[in-house]
Structure formats: structure tokens, C-alpha cells
Amino acid sequence: MIQNTLLFFLSCFITLLFSFNEPAPSKTIEFSFYTETIKIPYDPEIVINQRVKLEEEYIVQFYKKMERAPYQSVLSELRTAKHQYQLNDWLFYELVEKTVNKVFMGKGTSYKVLATWFLMSKLHYDTRLAFLGNTAYLYVKTLDNIYETPMIEEKGSRYFGLTELQYKRTKRSKAIYLLNFIATPNGKPFSLAFNRLPALQSTIEQKDFSFQWREKKYKVVAEVDKTLVEIMRKYPIIDESGYIKVPFSDNLKNTLIRQLGAIIKDKPIRLQLEILSSFTRSAFQYKEDEAYFGRSKPMIREEVFHYAYSDCEDRSAVFYGLVDELLHLPMLVIAFSDHLTIAVALKDSIGTAIRHKGKNYYICDPTGPSNSSEIGYPPKGYERKSFEILLD
């Protein structure tokens, strides 16, 4: 009995001791994150008093000093938000960056970059810190192909500049210095894949679309999630195949997909593919990215329904999604040197087959001609051109 009592008091003492060593957060930041309001409590002692000097010794000192600061509660809140809102790595980084800007408000840009580097490292990403003059740069390891963003290579691994995007892709004429200190030698790579859509509140935009199949005209209504459009405004450019499989929002599924499903219902597969091809060919206006946006701008499906113009890459993403949702047929993403298209696997012959892994695939070009419903053949002028299979 005495022994149990002593153990009880000892347990209470240890709990009390740790509670003194790890004081509860006493401040809370609040900010908008797309359509959500984020609140993160934190201990103000996390804001360490150290002048940022971009030299190896001082940067390492900053990191070590941050390790002794009460940062764990912030990490815990960030991980909770990541899970709650189903954020991929890019959205999670944006959340970390917004958190740093609020918690370390009043500090200089380089200080905030170092703080972001520290938190991303403690979140177990494989990071690198670089600097040049009065500017610090945060890099993170990736296995993805990322374009129009500065990259560095080290020991066979590739790192892309997160803060290079923040600095609006400023061109540097000089090489940057890479910090010898590695915060997370066994850290995980950073991925830009959208395996699932984030669980953020939707902002609905209703759009009407009309298209013609053979001699008949149709009208459909689509509800577009503008939150996804906003997310993609600053999204780094990745491989074309990375946009193809980004799913439709529930809003588009419950409106557009339902209506198109009713139109093609009970028709033979060939006619269903004709109708879906006719939709992507004639429901949208065509314009190249450079002419419309002034830059390269691959789109996910949701964006195609928001913007006034789209090109072959964008139409391919939509058509791929429609066939996947409504027909559940295997597909190939076909890349010519200057054109992207889709081929669908069919048992019956409908044209010129592409033989791949024991199946016959037939091109159902989602882009044009807008007044044609013909499928099964390469687009005019591409009959003899070589191509690459990007996705199967």
C-alpha cells in the first residue's frame, strides 16, 4: 500500500516537472488559408533573439538555438491541420510558410526562411539551406520532374527551390553557397502529386456549356470549385501526366458527370466515346497557353471549366477523367512532339490500333476538329508521326 502511494506521488511529481519544462502555448495566431480559417496556438519563446548573419557558423547556431525553443506544439498543430484538410506536400508547405509569417511577424525575410527551413526539417523533409549575399534559399529533395524552377543536385539527389518561387523566380547571375550542415540526412522527399483533393471548403461557380454530337445539340451545367482554381494559380509546373489524374471535384461529379452520364446511357461504347470526344472538342474555346496566359499553364480538370480557353493538354485531362468516371476503360496518354491526346482500349476495332501490352488502343482526340465526331484515328497530319506513351 505504501509502495503504491509512493509510486502515485512520484508519477504526479514527474508530470508536474514536465509541465513546468514544457509550458502551454500562451498566444494564438489566426489567418486565412484559402477558404479556411486556421488558428495555431504557440509559445512566444519560439521567437528566438538572434541576428541573422548568412554565414555557415551563424546559420547552424540559429538552427541549434531553435532546437532548444518550444517548437513542438507548432509542429503538432501543423500535422493536425495537414491531416484534417488532407493537404499534399505543396499545400502543407504553404501552410507552414503562412504560419511562419504570422509567428515571426516583424522579422526579416532571411530569418523567416531559416525558420521555415527549421520547421520543414523537423517535419522530416530532406532539406538544404543555401545563401547568397543577404538572401537565404530553402531547397527540398524531390523525385518529381519540376519545370521553370531552379534546381540543385547533390550526390545523385535533386532539390528544388521552394523560396525561389517566393522570390518570383528571380534569375541569379552567381552561384549560391550550399550549407554544409544537413538537418535531416534521412529525410523524406517532397512530392507535388495530387493523389486526392484537399478537404477545403468549396467556392462554387456555375457554368453552362453546349456541344454538338452529329446533328444533335446538348447543354449541360457544371458547378466548378474555384478553390481548386485558386490553389493552382501558384502551383509549380510538373509533368503533363501529373495533371491528367487529378480528380474531378465532388461538385463537378454531381453536376457535369451526372448529366453526361444520362446522355450516353444505354448507347454502344463507340457512340459513348464519340459523345465524350464531341464534348471536349466543342464545349471549350481553344487557345495556346502563351497566347492566353503569357506563359506555360497546364491545367487540372477543374480549371478547364473555369477559364475561357484551353489547349490539347487541358482537354486531354478532362477527357481522361470523363472516360475513367463513366466508362472505366484503360487509356494511354499519347504525346506527339507538339500535341497531346488520349487512346482508349477497346475489344472491337474502330480504326487504327495502337498495340500496347496485349491491348488495342484507339485514339479519341479530345481537341478537334470541333465539328467532327470521328474517333479511332490519329489527328490529321499526325498519321505517320512518332509518339511517346506518357501514361498507361
C-alpha positions, 0 to 999 in steps of 0.5 A: 500500500505504501509502495503504491502511494509512493509510486502515485506521488512520484508519477504526479511529481514527474508530470508536474516537472514536465509541465513546468519544462514544457509550458502551454502555448500562451498566444494564438495566431489566426489567418486565412488559408484559402477558404479556411480559417486556421488558428495555431496556438504557440509559445512566444519563446519560439521567437528566438533573439538572434541576428541573422548573419548568412554565414555557415557558423551563424546559420547552424547556431540559429538552427541549434538555438531553435532546437532548444525553443518550444517548437513542438506544439507548432509542429503538432498543430501543423500535422493536425491541420495537414491531416484534417484538410488532407493537404499534399506536400505543396499545400502543407508547405504553404501552410507552414510558410503562412504560419511562419509569417504570422509567428515571426511577424516583424522579422526579416525575410532571411530569418523567416526562411531559416525558420521555415527551413527549421520547421520543414526539417523537423517535419522530416523533409530532406532539406538544404539551406543555401545563401547568397549575399543577404538572401537565404534559399530553402531547397527540398529533395524531390523525385518529381520532374519540376519545370521553370524552377531552379534546381540543385543536385547533390550526390545523385539527389535533386532539390528544388527551390521552394523560396525561389518561387517566393522570390518570383523566380528571380534569375541569379547571375552567381552561384549560391553557397550550399550549407554544409550542415544537413538537418535531416540526412534521412529525410523524406522527399517532397512530392507535388502529386495530387493523389486526392483533393484537399478537404477545403471548403468549396467556392462554387461557380456555375457554368453552362456549356453546349456541344454538338454530337452529329446533328444533335445539340446538348447543354449541360451545367457544371458547378466548378470549385474555384478553390481548386482554381485558386490553389493552382494559380501558384502551383509549380509546373510538373509533368503533363501526366501529373495533371491528367489524374487529378480528380474531378471535384465532388461538385463537378461529379454531381453536376457535369458527370451526372448529366453526361452520364444520362446522355450516353446511357444505354448507347454502344461504347463507340457512340459513348466515346464519340459523345465524350470526344464531341464534348471536349472538342466543342464545349471549350474555346481553344487557345495556346497557353502563351497566347492566353496566359503569357506563359506555360499553364497546364491545367487540372480538370477543374480549371478547364471549366473555369477559364475561357480557353484551353489547349490539347493538354487541358482537354486531354485531362478532362477527357481522361477523367470523363472516360475513367468516371463513366466508362472505366476503360484503360487509356494511354496518354499519347504525346506527339512532339507538339500535341497531346491526346488520349487512346482508349482500349477497346475489344472491337476495332474502330480504326487504327490500333495502337498495340500496347501490352496485349491491348488495342488502343484507339485514339479519341482526340479530345481537341478537334476538329470541333465539328467532327465526331470521328474517333479511332484515328490519329489527328490529321497530319499526325498519321505517320508521326512518332509518339511517346506513351506518357501514361498507361 
